[in-house]
Amino acid sequence: MNTAYDIIILGGGVAGMTAAIYAARANLRVLILDENACGGLVNWTKVVENMPSYKSVGGMELVQRIQDQVEALGVDVEEAACIDSMELTGTEKVIEADDTTYTAKAVIVATGRKPVPLKVGNVADVAENCEQVHFCAICDGAAYVGKRVLVVGGGNSGFDEAIALLDQGIKELVLVEKMDRFFAAQTAQDQLACRSNATARHSTEVAALHCDGALRSVTLRNVDTGQEEECACDGIFVFMGQQPGTEIFQGQLAMDESGYIQTDELMATNVAGVFAAGDVRPKKYRQITTAMADGTVAALEAERFLRTMAC
Ligand SMILES: Cc1cc2nc3c(=O)[nH]c(=O)nc-3n(C[C@H](O)[C@H](O)[C@H](O)COP(=O)(O)OP(=O)(O)OC[C@H]3O[C@@H](n4cnc5c(N)ncnc54)[C@H](O)[C@@H]3O)c2cc1C
């Protein structure tokens, strides 16, 4: 297997796949490494209604169409790839993943963001120990039809996803928010309030999970009074926002104080030949179109960088 590429793209969301399309069309040898499945957050989006050329398109359908285009252009794609180590600072970039050594002259980082995990007691991410903790209603909601779920997070995502779960046939839903009010749009709050099998509580945190092989119940605690209550629960859906998952780039790429990878307006990082695109960058608007735009610029600049190197 030839593992030498012109460009390696880390992360196959819409930013990474768009970069791959541009790079492959420039006749470059391109590899996408994704730790999950390509498509990233768009896989989690039921319907996309702001993608020019589609009035409305399912997130998974949109991803499939982009993937078909990537595949047709001969881009190599490794999904479920586990990146063990990387050396990005040299002229030749070296990435070790799943016992394979990949090399390239340019790298585009497009690893997006990850959900903020639910911390309970001393456990920093309860999803690591409990299979019934989820971050995506579309992906995992169907398993809870006729069951009881807890939604954590009182912002727009929490309320929107709670409504999506109820629409799938959840028997009973409780939404909790730790702060003293909800942050979702009033319309979303009103929609949930209309559902007889849903309740929303602010000033409430998850104090404990009770499992015997599977999740059976949770202890909810009122943060003002300290009063606790055990609540039967088959699954937990966490929507507490997103954060960049950039730990693997620590010490190699410059980041801002929140862990987003810093770039100039042409997507160049502080390391020659390494570019970043999409939600992993500090930016005000994180959308599919803005991620695609970043991917476009990163690929064109990576191509220009490779041409300059060849001279
Ligand atoms: C619930 C929700 C709904 C949304 N709805 C819309 C909408 O309707 N319209 C719109 O325009 N925008 C929407 N957005 C925003 C939009 O989805 C994102 O801005 C966009 O998808 C970001 O693309 P990206 O490629 O930068 O990152 P991501 O989509 O996050 O993709 C990153 C990819 O990198 C991979 N990855 C992460 N870490 C690693 C690693 N260490 N190694 C290898 N691979 C890695 C991930 O598996 C993932 O596939 C929504 C976002 C959310 C959360």
Ligand as a Chemical Component Dictionary entry (heavy atoms), coordinates in Angstrom:
data_LIG
# 
_chem_comp.id                   LIG 
_chem_comp.type                 NON-POLYMER 
_chem_comp.pdbx_formal_charge   0 
_chem_comp.three_letter_code    LIG 
# 
loop_
_chem_comp_atom.comp_id 
_chem_comp_atom.atom_id 
_chem_comp_atom.alt_atom_id 
_chem_comp_atom.type_symbol 
_chem_comp_atom.charge 
_chem_comp_atom.model_Cartn_x 
_chem_comp_atom.model_Cartn_y 
_chem_comp_atom.model_Cartn_z 
_chem_comp_atom.pdbx_ordinal 
LIG C1  C1  C 0 -27.290 19.902 15.642 1  
LIG C2  C2  C 0 -26.654 20.764 14.585 2  
LIG C3  C3  C 0 -27.392 21.195 13.509 3  
LIG C4  C4  C 0 -26.817 22.000 12.516 4  
LIG N1  N1  N 0 -27.589 22.427 11.478 5  
LIG C5  C5  C 0 -27.035 23.175 10.500 6  
LIG C6  C6  C 0 -27.813 23.586 9.378  7  
LIG O1  O1  O 0 -29.005 23.281 9.267  8  
LIG N2  N2  N 0 -27.195 24.343 8.416  9  
LIG C7  C7  C 0 -25.875 24.718 8.502  10 
LIG O2  O2  O 0 -25.375 25.377 7.605  11 
LIG N3  N3  N 0 -25.122 24.337 9.568  12 
LIG C8  C8  C 0 -25.664 23.583 10.551 13 
LIG N4  N4  N 0 -24.897 23.193 11.624 14 
LIG C9  C9  C 0 -23.464 23.562 11.642 15 
LIG C10 C10 C 0 -22.669 22.684 10.647 16 
LIG O3  O3  O 0 -23.103 21.333 10.764 17 
LIG C11 C11 C 0 -21.183 22.771 10.934 18 
LIG O4  O4  O 0 -20.779 24.124 10.955 19 
LIG C12 C12 C 0 -20.356 22.043 9.871  20 
LIG O5  O5  O 0 -20.850 20.759 9.634  21 
LIG C13 C13 C 0 -18.893 21.965 10.304 22 
LIG O6  O6  O 0 -18.191 21.170 9.396  23 
LIG P1  P1  P 0 -16.675 20.736 9.687  24 
LIG O7  O7  O 0 -16.300 19.861 8.557  25 
LIG O8  O8  O 0 -15.858 21.911 10.010 26 
LIG O9  O9  O 0 -16.719 19.901 11.045 27 
LIG P2  P2  P 0 -17.479 18.566 11.458 28 
LIG O10 O10 O 0 -18.770 18.436 10.784 29 
LIG O11 O11 O 0 -17.461 18.572 12.960 30 
LIG O12 O12 O 0 -16.536 17.401 10.934 31 
LIG C14 C14 C 0 -15.316 17.099 11.570 32 
LIG C15 C15 C 0 -14.925 15.685 11.202 33 
LIG O13 O13 O 0 -13.644 15.428 11.769 34 
LIG C16 C16 C 0 -13.624 14.146 12.359 35 
LIG N5  N5  N 0 -12.617 14.177 13.445 36 
LIG C17 C17 C 0 -12.679 14.822 14.624 37 
LIG N6  N6  N 0 -11.552 14.610 15.333 38 
LIG C18 C18 C 0 -10.750 13.826 14.579 39 
LIG C19 C19 C 0 -9.463  13.265 14.749 40 
LIG N7  N7  N 0 -8.744  13.463 15.867 41 
LIG N8  N8  N 0 -8.950  12.496 13.772 42 
LIG C20 C20 C 0 -9.668  12.264 12.626 43 
LIG N9  N9  N 0 -10.912 12.760 12.409 44 
LIG C21 C21 C 0 -11.444 13.545 13.364 45 
LIG C22 C22 C 0 -15.038 13.936 12.857 46 
LIG O14 O14 O 0 -15.344 12.552 12.979 47 
LIG C23 C23 C 0 -15.863 14.621 11.761 48 
LIG O15 O15 O 0 -16.233 13.717 10.736 49 
LIG C24 C24 C 0 -25.462 22.386 12.623 50 
LIG C25 C25 C 0 -24.696 21.946 13.714 51 
LIG C26 C26 C 0 -25.283 21.143 14.687 52 
LIG C27 C27 C 0 -24.459 20.681 15.849 53 
# 
loop_
_chem_comp_bond.comp_id 
_chem_comp_bond.atom_id_1 
_chem_comp_bond.atom_id_2 
_chem_comp_bond.value_order 
_chem_comp_bond.pdbx_ordinal 
LIG C1  C2  SING 1  
LIG C2  C3  SING 2  
LIG C2  C26 DOUB 3  
LIG C3  C4  DOUB 4  
LIG C4  N1  SING 5  
LIG C4  C24 SING 6  
LIG N1  C5  DOUB 7  
LIG C5  C6  SING 8  
LIG C5  C8  SING 9  
LIG C6  O1  DOUB 10 
LIG C6  N2  SING 11 
LIG N2  C7  SING 12 
LIG C7  O2  DOUB 13 
LIG C7  N3  SING 14 
LIG N3  C8  DOUB 15 
LIG C8  N4  SING 16 
LIG N4  C9  SING 17 
LIG N4  C24 SING 18 
LIG C9  C10 SING 19 
LIG C10 O3  SING 20 
LIG C10 C11 SING 21 
LIG C11 O4  SING 22 
LIG C11 C12 SING 23 
LIG C12 O5  SING 24 
LIG C12 C13 SING 25 
LIG C13 O6  SING 26 
LIG O6  P1  SING 27 
LIG P1  O7  DOUB 28 
LIG P1  O8  SING 29 
LIG P1  O9  SING 30 
LIG O9  P2  SING 31 
LIG P2  O10 DOUB 32 
LIG P2  O11 SING 33 
LIG P2  O12 SING 34 
LIG O12 C14 SING 35 
LIG C14 C15 SING 36 
LIG C15 O13 SING 37 
LIG C15 C23 SING 38 
LIG O13 C16 SING 39 
LIG C16 N5  SING 40 
LIG C16 C22 SING 41 
LIG N5  C17 SING 42 
LIG N5  C21 SING 43 
LIG C17 N6  DOUB 44 
LIG N6  C18 SING 45 
LIG C18 C19 SING 46 
LIG C18 C21 DOUB 47 
LIG C19 N7  SING 48 
LIG C19 N8  DOUB 49 
LIG N8  C20 SING 50 
LIG C20 N9  DOUB 51 
LIG N9  C21 SING 52 
LIG C22 O14 SING 53 
LIG C22 C23 SING 54 
LIG C23 O15 SING 55 
LIG C24 C25 DOUB 56 
LIG C25 C26 SING 57 
LIG C26 C27 SING 58 
# 
